[in-house]
């Protein structure tokens, strides 16, 4: 009778340990899923940032070209004014 009681207690202890281990594994799996989701979000954010950088770079290049074109136009206008004044 005593042995049966001890075996039952030991079995209960192993069952408790088993379920505790399962809960720990479930928590680890949940954490791994959360980390994977965060990595996916970070990848998407990185893609968006890269697209934004590309857009800013294109806008900067376009702005530079526009400014250069404007400066050349101003230079031509100034040349014309100087030549016109010299001819008078």
FENHUSUL-V791396 format. One record per residue. SS is DSSP state (~ for helix, > for strand, _ for the rest). D_CENTER is the distance of its C-alpha to the mean C-alpha in whole Angstrom. Layout:
# FENHUSUL-V791396
SS;D_CENTER, SS;D_CENTER
This chain:
# FENHUSUL-V791396
_;65, ~;63, ~;61, ~;60, ~;59, ~;57, ~;55, ~;54, ~;53, ~;51, ~;50, ~;48, ~;47, ~;45, ~;44, ~;42, ~;41, ~;39, ~;38, ~;36, ~;35, ~;34, ~;32, ~;30, ~;29, ~;28, ~;26, ~;24, ~;23, ~;22, ~;20, ~;19, ~;18, ~;16, ~;14, ~;13, ~;12, ~;10, ~;9, ~;9, ~;6, ~;4, ~;5, ~;5, ~;3, ~;3, ~;6, ~;7, ~;7, ~;9, ~;11, ~;12, ~;13, ~;15, ~;16, ~;17, ~;19, ~;21, ~;22, ~;23, ~;25, ~;26, ~;27, ~;29, ~;31, ~;32, ~;33, ~;35, ~;37, ~;38, ~;39, ~;41, ~;42, ~;43, ~;45, ~;47, ~;48, ~;49, ~;51, ~;53, ~;54, ~;55, ~;57, ~;58, ~;60, ~;61, ~;63, _;65
